[in-house]
Amino acid sequence: MKLYIMPGACSMVPHVALEWTKEDYELEILDHDSVKSDAYLRINPQGSVPAIVDGDTIVTQNIAVQTYIDAKYPDADIFGANESPAQRAEIMQWLAFINSDVHKSFAPLFGPDGFVTDETAQADLKTHMKKKIVDLLAHPNKQLETRDYLTGTKTTADIYLYVILTWAKKMELDLSSYKNFNAFISRIESDAGVTEVIRQEGISKIESL
Ligand SMILES: N[C@@H](CCC(=O)N[C@@H](CS)C(=O)NCC(=O)O)C(=O)O
């Protein structure tokens, strides 16, 4: 199985999941040019990571990639162990919230020129989206008030939230009123799989917001 990633991108989530499986896998690290190359567009025509190639099977879209890893290596419990239907749905709810609502809200911050051309409009858009992301992150912060992980036990949903928090720090979002994230970041960064992924991707732990 080969996983395609970009360092520090959302592809960290399936990368950590593969580390948790303790199975062998291959890694291909792409950059902003190679992710749009003809060779990679034949794997993922959307030119984005993550993608998995496993024999004749190609899987793209973060949650689908995680679902494939979970189906192939169920003992790794990447979505939790022996969870009830309601618990499985709760994990999927958090993954969907982070993947569709929160993740996509970063796009205008990373590339405002893809949305509006005027520079004042770009600045306005960034201000608006920063506030929107801060508002969205109130939900996981509240959830972490009474538990160490989003659904009680560590799953890939927590890793996705962690990746989002690294982006929030990079984009200098003011999350100072959210008191539960720094301890959460410490918990996630002490995970052996996360530590190994950070090493392989050549990035650094953030330690706090
Ligand atoms: N909906 C896609 C979104 C994937 C996505 O946005 N990936 C980003 C990295 S986090 C990417 O590959 N961007 C390509 C680029 O930077 O050119 C998924 O869930 O896999």
The ligand as an SDF file (V2000), in Angstrom:
LIG
                    3D

 20 19  0  0  0  0  0  0  0  0999 V2000
  -11.7290   16.9000    0.0710 N   0  0  0  0  0  0  0  0  0  0  0  0
  -10.3520   16.5010   -0.0130 C   0  0  0  0  0  0  0  0  0  0  0  0
   -9.4900   17.6960    0.3640 C   0  0  0  0  0  0  0  0  0  0  0  0
   -8.0340   17.3750    0.2610 C   0  0  0  0  0  0  0  0  0  0  0  0
   -7.1760   18.6310    0.3320 C   0  0  0  0  0  0  0  0  0  0  0  0
   -7.6650   19.7780    0.3860 O   0  0  0  0  0  0  0  0  0  0  0  0
   -5.8770   18.4030    0.3470 N   0  0  0  0  0  0  0  0  0  0  0  0
   -4.9230   19.5100    0.3080 C   0  0  0  0  0  0  0  0  0  0  0  0
   -3.9100   19.3810    1.4340 C   0  0  0  0  0  0  0  0  0  0  0  0
   -4.6580   19.4800    3.0360 S   0  0  0  0  0  0  0  0  0  0  0  0
   -4.1440   19.4480   -0.9970 C   0  0  0  0  0  0  0  0  0  0  0  0
   -3.7420   18.4000   -1.4220 O   0  0  0  0  0  0  0  0  0  0  0  0
   -3.9400   20.5950   -1.6430 N   0  0  0  0  0  0  0  0  0  0  0  0
   -3.2710   20.6070   -2.9090 C   0  0  0  0  0  0  0  0  0  0  0  0
   -2.4400   21.8000   -3.1180 C   0  0  0  0  0  0  0  0  0  0  0  0
   -1.9950   22.3860   -2.1270 O   0  0  0  0  0  0  0  0  0  0  0  0
   -2.1920   22.1270   -4.2570 O   0  0  0  0  0  0  0  0  0  0  0  0
  -10.1060   15.3190    0.9420 C   0  0  0  0  0  0  0  0  0  0  0  0
  -10.8610   15.1550    1.8950 O   0  0  0  0  0  0  0  0  0  0  0  0
   -9.1820   14.5370    0.6790 O   0  0  0  0  0  0  0  0  0  0  0  0
  1  2  1  0
  2  3  1  0
  2 18  1  0
  3  4  1  0
  4  5  1  0
  5  6  2  0
  5  7  1  0
  7  8  1  0
  8  9  1  0
  8 11  1  0
  9 10  1  0
 11 12  2  0
 11 13  1  0
 13 14  1  0
 14 15  1  0
 15 16  2  0
 15 17  1  0
 18 19  2  0
 18 20  1  0
M  END
$$$$
